Amino acid sequence: MRAKVLSQEVIAQNYTRVYNLRILKIFKGALSLNQTEGIRPYGSRQRSLFAKAYTASIDSLCGVELTNDTVYLLTGRIWRRKLQLGLCNWFQTWSTITPRQRVGIKRYYGQNCDCQISPCYAERCEKLEGCNSRSRIHFDDCEWNHSYCLKNADGSSCSWRQTTEFKNCTIQTIP
Protein backbone atom coordinates (compact mmCIF):
# COMPACT_ATOMS: atom_id res chain seq x y z
CA MET A 1 0.00 0.00 0.00
CA ARG A 2 0.99 3.61 -0.42
CA ALA A 3 0.27 5.48 2.81
CA LYS A 4 1.07 8.74 4.54
CA VAL A 5 2.05 8.67 8.20
CA LEU A 6 -0.23 11.11 10.02
CA SER A 7 1.02 10.59 13.57
CA GLN A 8 2.43 7.97 15.91
CA GLU A 9 2.45 7.02 19.55
CA VAL A 10 4.52 4.65 21.65
CA ILE A 11 2.83 2.38 24.17
CA ALA A 12 5.72 1.78 26.59
CA GLN A 13 4.21 -1.03 28.66
CA ASN A 14 4.06 -3.47 25.70
CA TYR A 15 6.87 -2.05 23.50
CA THR A 16 4.50 -1.11 20.70
CA ARG A 17 4.52 1.82 18.30
CA VAL A 18 1.18 2.65 16.66
CA TYR A 19 1.15 4.61 13.41
CA ASN A 20 -1.95 6.45 12.24
CA LEU A 21 -2.00 6.19 8.46
CA ARG A 22 -3.88 7.71 5.56
CA ILE A 23 -4.00 4.96 2.96
CA LEU A 24 -3.68 6.49 -0.50
CA LYS A 25 -3.58 3.30 -2.60
CA ILE A 26 -3.93 -0.43 -1.92
CA PHE A 27 -2.02 -2.60 -4.36
CA LYS A 28 -2.98 -6.00 -2.97
CA GLY A 29 -4.81 -7.41 0.02
CA ALA A 30 -7.68 -4.90 -0.01
CA LEU A 31 -10.25 -7.38 1.28
CA SER A 32 -8.08 -8.40 4.23
CA LEU A 33 -7.09 -4.81 4.96
CA ASN A 34 -10.72 -3.68 5.00
CA GLN A 35 -11.39 -6.16 7.81
CA THR A 36 -8.69 -4.81 10.11
CA GLU A 37 -9.49 -3.15 13.40
CA GLY A 38 -10.05 0.61 13.20
CA ILE A 39 -10.11 1.06 9.43
CA ARG A 40 -12.50 3.75 8.22
CA PRO A 41 -13.03 6.25 5.39
CA TYR A 42 -10.86 9.35 5.71
CA GLY A 43 -10.70 12.87 4.33
CA SER A 44 -13.23 15.52 3.35
CA ARG A 45 -14.38 13.50 0.33
CA GLN A 46 -13.88 10.15 2.08
CA ARG A 47 -11.71 8.98 -0.84
CA SER A 48 -8.93 7.48 1.25
CA LEU A 49 -8.82 5.26 4.32
CA PHE A 50 -7.58 5.76 7.85
CA ALA A 51 -5.82 2.78 9.43
CA LYS A 52 -3.59 1.96 12.36
CA ALA A 53 -0.37 0.02 11.87
CA TYR A 54 1.48 -1.67 14.71
CA THR A 55 5.18 -2.42 15.12
CA ALA A 56 7.63 -3.00 17.95
CA SER A 57 8.89 0.23 19.47
CA ILE A 58 12.51 -0.95 19.64
CA ASP A 59 14.83 -2.01 16.83
CA SER A 60 15.94 -5.25 18.48
CA LEU A 61 12.35 -6.51 18.19
CA CYS A 62 12.31 -5.65 14.45
CA GLY A 63 10.40 -2.40 14.95
CA VAL A 64 10.04 -0.02 12.03
CA GLU A 65 10.66 3.71 12.41
CA LEU A 66 8.66 5.93 10.06
CA THR A 67 8.53 9.72 9.83
CA ASN A 68 5.33 11.73 10.22
CA ASP A 69 4.00 13.53 7.11
CA THR A 70 5.93 11.17 4.81
CA VAL A 71 4.43 8.92 2.14
CA TYR A 72 5.69 5.31 2.10
CA LEU A 73 5.28 2.06 0.30
CA LEU A 74 4.38 -0.28 3.15
CA THR A 75 4.05 -4.04 3.18
CA GLY A 76 3.25 -6.15 6.19
CA ARG A 77 0.86 -8.73 7.48
CA ILE A 78 -2.49 -8.79 9.20
CA TRP A 79 -2.48 -10.62 12.49
CA ARG A 80 -5.44 -10.72 14.87
CA ARG A 81 -7.19 -8.10 12.72
CA LYS A 82 -4.27 -5.65 13.10
CA LEU A 83 -1.89 -4.42 10.42
CA GLN A 84 1.64 -5.38 11.51
CA LEU A 85 4.86 -3.84 10.16
CA GLY A 86 8.37 -5.18 10.74
CA LEU A 87 11.94 -4.92 9.52
CA CYS A 88 11.52 -8.01 7.33
CA ASN A 89 8.74 -6.30 5.38
CA TRP A 90 9.33 -3.91 2.52
CA PHE A 91 8.94 -0.29 3.57
CA GLN A 92 10.43 2.61 1.65
CA THR A 93 9.67 6.29 1.10
CA TRP A 94 7.50 6.52 -1.99
CA SER A 95 9.71 9.23 -3.54
CA THR A 96 12.64 6.78 -3.69
CA ILE A 97 10.74 3.96 -5.44
CA THR A 98 12.25 3.57 -8.92
CA PRO A 99 10.06 3.57 -12.04
CA ARG A 100 10.73 -0.16 -12.52
CA GLN A 101 9.72 -0.90 -8.94
CA ARG A 102 6.49 1.07 -9.48
CA VAL A 103 5.70 -1.09 -12.51
CA GLY A 104 6.25 -4.20 -10.41
CA ILE A 105 4.12 -2.89 -7.56
CA LYS A 106 1.23 -1.75 -9.73
CA ARG A 107 1.14 -4.55 -12.30
CA TYR A 108 2.86 -7.68 -11.07
CA TYR A 109 3.23 -8.11 -7.32
CA GLY A 110 -0.50 -8.48 -6.69
CA GLN A 111 -0.68 -11.33 -9.20
CA ASN A 112 2.44 -12.95 -7.78
CA CYS A 113 1.57 -13.09 -4.08
CA ASP A 114 3.11 -16.56 -3.84
CA CYS A 115 6.60 -15.15 -4.45
CA GLN A 116 8.71 -14.48 -1.36
CA ILE A 117 10.48 -11.15 -1.77
CA SER A 118 11.50 -10.31 1.77
CA PRO A 119 14.10 -12.36 3.66
CA CYS A 120 13.04 -15.76 5.00
CA TYR A 121 14.94 -17.19 7.95
CA ALA A 122 12.77 -20.23 8.60
CA GLU A 123 13.75 -23.79 7.76
CA ARG A 124 10.93 -23.86 5.20
CA CYS A 125 9.40 -20.66 3.83
CA GLU A 126 5.65 -20.43 3.20
CA LYS A 127 6.08 -18.67 -0.13
CA LEU A 128 7.71 -19.85 -3.34
CA GLU A 129 11.44 -19.44 -3.36
CA GLY A 130 13.50 -17.60 -5.92
CA CYS A 131 13.48 -13.90 -5.05
CA ASN A 132 14.03 -14.27 -1.35
CA SER A 133 17.23 -14.21 0.63
CA ARG A 134 17.93 -16.41 3.63
CA SER A 135 21.19 -14.77 4.61
CA ARG A 136 20.94 -11.02 4.07
CA ILE A 137 18.51 -8.20 4.58
CA HIS A 138 20.25 -5.90 2.08
CA PHE A 139 19.34 -6.87 -1.45
CA ASP A 140 21.45 -6.45 -4.57
CA ASP A 141 20.74 -2.83 -5.51
CA CYS A 142 20.63 -3.48 -9.26
CA GLU A 143 18.27 -6.40 -8.87
CA TRP A 144 16.09 -4.73 -6.26
CA ASN A 145 15.80 -1.35 -8.01
CA HIS A 146 15.60 -2.40 -11.65
CA SER A 147 13.87 -5.81 -11.75
CA TYR A 148 10.68 -7.38 -10.48
CA CYS A 149 9.82 -10.76 -9.05
CA LEU A 150 7.49 -13.03 -11.05
CA LYS A 151 6.35 -16.64 -10.95
CA ASN A 152 7.96 -18.86 -13.58
CA ALA A 153 5.82 -20.26 -16.40
CA ASP A 154 5.03 -23.50 -14.56
CA GLY A 155 4.22 -21.62 -11.32
CA SER A 156 6.62 -23.72 -9.23
CA SER A 157 9.15 -21.01 -8.35
CA CYS A 158 9.85 -17.31 -8.72
CA SER A 159 12.70 -15.35 -10.23
CA TRP A 160 13.78 -11.78 -10.85
CA ARG A 161 12.81 -10.53 -14.31
CA GLN A 162 15.85 -8.71 -15.58
CA THR A 163 15.33 -5.47 -17.46
CA THR A 164 17.52 -3.25 -19.60
CA GLU A 165 17.94 -0.95 -16.59
CA PHE A 166 19.16 -3.94 -14.55
CA LYS A 167 21.74 -4.90 -17.18
CA ASN A 168 22.98 -1.29 -17.42
CA CYS A 169 23.21 -1.08 -13.64
CA THR A 170 25.28 -4.27 -13.34
CA ILE A 171 27.71 -3.06 -16.02
CA GLN A 172 28.21 0.20 -14.08
CA THR A 173 28.80 -1.52 -10.73
CA ILE A 174 31.44 -4.03 -11.89
CA PRO A 175 34.86 -2.68 -10.80
WOWO-V796752 format. One record per helix or strand. SS is the DSSP state (helix for helix, strand for strand). FROM is the first residue (numbers start at 0). TO is the last residue. If there is no record, write none. Layout:
BEGIN
ss->(SS;SS)
from->(FROM;FROM)
to->(TO;TO)
END
This chain:
BEGIN
ss->(strand;helix;strand;helix;strand;strand;helix;strand;strand;strand;strand;helix;helix;strand;strand;helix;strand;strand;helix)
from->(1;11;15;29;39;47;58;70;76;81;90;93;98;114;127;140;146;157;163)
to->(10;13;24;32;41;55;60;73;78;83;92;95;107;114;127;145;150;161;172)
END
